[in-house]
Amino acid sequence: MEHIYFFTGFPGFISNQLIMELIRRDEAINKIYLLVLPQQTAKAEVEIKRLEESSGKKVAFEIVIGDITKEHLACSLDVYHELQQQVTHLFHLAAIYDLAVPERLARLINVMGTKQVNEWAKGVTALKRYTYFSTAYVAGMREGCLYEHELTRPKSFKNHYEQTKYEAELLVEELKKEIPITIIRPGIVKGHSRTGETIKFDGPYFILNFLDRLSFLPFFPYISTERETVVNLVPIDYIIQATAFLALYKEGAGKTYHLTDPNPCTAREIYELFVAELHNQKPRGHVPLSLSKAFLSIPSLRRYLGVEKEALDYFTWKGRFDCSLAQGDLKASGIMCPDFREGVPAMVDYYITHKHEKEYQLKIR
């Protein structure tokens, strides 16, 4: 049977690379429908051309103009129902990934958007798999060992991104009773493990911004005295390879996977690695975290430093992700999470090369 894919979140960095990997892996792939916002059409066409040239396979692409936040995905009813008769594999990646996102916007895209995609998915007649991109940080402020089978509401969340992704995953989890679903929970995504390539400097890159823009200092103090906190950073190539395999893996239906680093670095170690790679120094002394947060509460200062204040919460949070299920199901594929430490030189080199290019830097509020 020929496979016909339907993607949301195109032309995003993850969706583009995932499509390329799926074309490489899936011999049965025949056509890919891409739900694209009207204002993203030109960019989508450029990305499709690049995919066609790079893949070396004859796979048909078709843009579907739409919007996950609208009823019927903002498509005509004819198109909406026609897609339900054709699609065999759904990949829902569209979301807003921003630690400082306002609640209303996060809820509209992450929760209501997922609800609309779910409604469409329930009517797909030949659906073999619905692969949903969540985040390991649906755990919110829960700490200790966090398991793949758990979806427990925490007492609180660090930000609206985490909360709305949790609420969206609840909707998808409920749908597992009706259709074959695989939920992917990545850690914090960083650039490619070998090339360092990424498309935006967020997450761990905020620390690189901070260290780079304070390069005039005679030394670099720690921003926290915490020694036990781990920050789970995962390279994009691992996320792509693992997702492509698990989305097509027969036993993957009905499962939730942590695509996280089984041996993550501590926040302190990450900071030390960055200081060493950027400035060939070792950190000494420390600035109390409360003072760092106070500084970053000043909009002009956080814009100068290129750091969202919400990022600091991940340097004190003591959660650890168990990824035994993912590791077990990936074992036969040979796909393993690269060691973060080995990828730091490429990561920092890519950052240094592109740090002055505006398209890489997030707009700090």
N, C-alpha and C positions, 0 to 999 in steps of 0.2 A: 504494500500500500504506500502510495506517495504521501510524503509529509508536507503539510502546508502550515506555515508559521504565522502567528500574529503577534506583533511587538508593540508595547507602549514604551515611552521613554526614548524614542529615537528622535533626533540624532545625538543622543548622549554618549559620553565616552565609554561607559560600561556596555551599553547596548550595541554600539558599533563593533567593539572587540568581541563580544559574545557571539554576534552574528557570524563573524569571520571564523571563529572557532567551531561553531555548529556546522557551518558549511564544510569545514574540513573533516569533521567527525561523522556527519550524518549522510550516508550515501543515498538515502531515500528522499532527501529534501528536494522539493520541486518549486515552491513559491514562498515568498515572504511578503506579507502585508505589514505595512508600517503606519501606525496611527501617529499623525504629525499635526501639531498646531499650525494654523494658517501662517503665522509669522515665521515659522521655522521651515517653510517649504523649500526655499532656495538653498538653505544649508543642508537640508535632507537630500536634495538632488545631488549636491556635490559629494556628499558622503556615499550615496548609492553608487555613483560613478567610480569612486575610489574602491568600494567593495567589489564591484564587478571586475575592475582591472586587477585587483589583488588576489581574488579567489581562484581564478583559473577554471571555474566551473560555470556552466550555464544554469543559473538560478534566476528565476523571474522575480523582480521587485515591483511592488505597487504601493504608492503612497495613498493613504486614506486620510483625508483632511478631517480632523475631529478634535475632541477635547474630553478627557476622562471625567471632568467635573460636570459635564452636561448630560441631560437625559438622552438615552440612546447614543451616548458618546459623541453627540452633536453631528451624527451621520443621518442620512435619509433612512427611512424605515426599510427601503429596498436594499440598500447597502448593508445595513445592520443585520438583516435576516439572511442575506446572501452569504455574508461572512460566517454566520452561525452554521450554515450548511457545508462550508468548505474547510474550515480551520481544524487542524488536528493537534497543534501545539500552541499554547498561549504563554507568553512571557510578559508579565506585568512588572515593569521597572520604573514607570513614571512616578515620580515623587519629588518633594522638595527636600534637598539635603542641605540643611543649614542650621547650625546650633543656635543661632540667634533669630530664627524665623518667628514672626508674630503668630500668636495662637490661631487667629482667624484664618490666615492663609494656609498654615499647616493643616488645619482641620479640613479646609476645602479640598486641597489637593490630595493629602495622604489618606484621609478617612472617606470623604464623600467620593473622591475619585476612585478609590478601591471598591466602594460599594457599587458604583456604576459598572466597573469592569466585572465584578462578580455577577451582577444581574445579567450581563451579556453572556458570561461564561456558562451560566446555568442553562442557556438555550442552545449551546453548541452541541450538535448531534453526534459528531464523531471525535470528540475530544479525548486524546490519549493522555495528555498531561497539561496541567496548569502549573507553571513555575512562577512563584511569587518572591520578589526581593524584599525582604524585611531588613532587620538589623539585629545584631546580638544585643544591642543596647535597649531593646524592649524591656530588659530587666530593670531599667530605671535605677533607683537607689538601693535595690536589693543587693546584698553583698554575700561573700562566701562563695561556695562552688555553685555555679549556675548550669543547669542541665538542658539538653536539647529538647527533651519532652515537656519541659515546664513552660507554662505561659500564665504566670501568676501576677496579678496586679500588685505592684509595689506600693508602699505608703506614699511615695512621691517620685517625681522624675527630675532629672537635672535640667530639662528644657522641654519646650513644646514639640520639638522634633521627636524626641524619645516617646513622649506621651501619645502623639498621634500615630506613630508607627506601631506602637503597642495596640492601640484601638483598631487600627487597620488590620493587624495580624489576627486579632480576635475574629474579625469578620471572615477572613480567609480560613482560619482554623475551623470555624463552624461549617464551612462549605466542604470540608474534607468528607463529610458524611455522604455527600451527593456526587462528587466528581474526584478524579485522581489528581491530587495536588502535592507538589513538593515546595516546601518553604525554605528559602535560603536566608540564613542570618550571617552576614559578613561581620568581621570586626571593623576597625577603622581602616579604610582603604588608603593605601599609599601607592606611589608610582611603581613601575615595572622593576622587578628585583635585579635585572641585569642592566637595563638601559637607564633606569630612573624616570622614564617618560611618564608624565601625567598631564592633565589639562588645567588643573587649578591648584593653587597652594592654600589648602585648608587643612584641618586636622593637625597632624604633626608638623606641617609646614609653618604653622603659626609660631612654633618655637624657633624655627630657622629664621623667620622674619624678625622675631624678637632679638635673637643673637646677632643677626646681621646689622640691624639698625642701632644696636648698642656697641658696635665694634670699636668705638672710640674709648670704651672703658679699659682701665688697666688690667682688670680681672673680671671674671664672670661668676657671680654668686649663684648658688642654688636658689630656686624660687619656692622650695618646700623642704622641710626637714624629714618628710615622710620617706621611709626606706622600703616599705612592703608593697606599695601600690604598683601594680603592673598595668601597662597600657598595651592593648592588643592591636598591633599594627600588622596589616596583611597586604602583601603586594598584589596589584591588580592582575598579574598573570596567573597567580594561584586561584584567585576568585573566578576568573574566566574559565580556566581549564577545569576546575572542579565543578562549576555550575553546568558547563556543557556536558560533562560526563554524567552527573547526577540527574539532569533533566531528561536524559535518554535511558537511564538505568532503570530496568524493569522493576526492581525492588525498591526504587526510590519513591514510588507513589505512596502518599499518606505519611511521609516522614518530614521532619524538620531538622535541618542541619546547621550546626555552627561552623561556618568557614572562618575559623579563628586560628591563631598561632598556638599550637599545643605547648610551646616553650617560649612564652612571651618575655620580653625584657621588662625590668622595672622602669618606672618613670625616671628614677634617678640615673639608671644606666643609659637610657635613651638620651637624656640631657648631657651626660658625660661624653657619649659618642659624638653628638652634634658639636659640642664645644671643641672637642679634639679635632674633628674633621674640618670645621670652619676656621678655627683660630689656633690650632696646635697648642692648646692649653688644657689644664685641668681646672674645673670649677673650684672655688674656695669661698668660704663664708656662706651666708645665706640671707635672703630677704624673706621675712615672714609672709606666708601665703595671704594672710589678711591684708597686709600692706600692698601686695601685688594686686589683689582684687580691688582695693581702694583706688590704686592708680588707674586700673583698667575701667573703673566706673566713670572716668573722665573721657568723654567721646573724642576729644582732640588728641589725647595721649594714646588711646588704643588705636586710633587711625594712623598715628605716626608710627607706632610699633607694629601695626599690621596684625593685631591679635584680637580675636573675639574673647571677651571676658569669660564666656561660658566654657571655653576650652580648659580653663584652669580646674574645673570640677573633676576632670578625668585624672588629675594628678594626686588626688586624695581618696578616690573611690576604691574600695577594696573588694571588687568582684573578680572572680576568675571563671572563665568559660570552659566547661567540659565539652570536648568535641569528639568523644569516643565513637559516636555513631558515624559521623562524617569520616573520621580516620579509618574506621572499619570498612565502610562501603567503598572508600577510595583506594583501599590497599591493593586490590587487583589491578587498578588502572596505573599504578606507579606514580600517581600525582601526590606530591608532598609539598607542604608549606616551606618555602625557602627560609633560611636563617636570616632574621632581620639584620643582625650585626654585619653579615657579609654584604648586604645591599646598601649600607650607609654611604660608602664612597660614591656610588653611582647616583644615589638619591641627592646627595649634597651637590655633586657636580652639576646635575641637571638643574637644581635650584639656582646655583650661582650663574649658570648660563642664561637662565630665563627670568631672573628675579626682577628685572627692570621692564619687562613686557606686561603691560596693563591687563591683558586678557587672562593672565595667570593669577592675578591677585584678586581676592574677593573684596567687594565693597564693604568696608567695616562701618557699621552704623554708629 
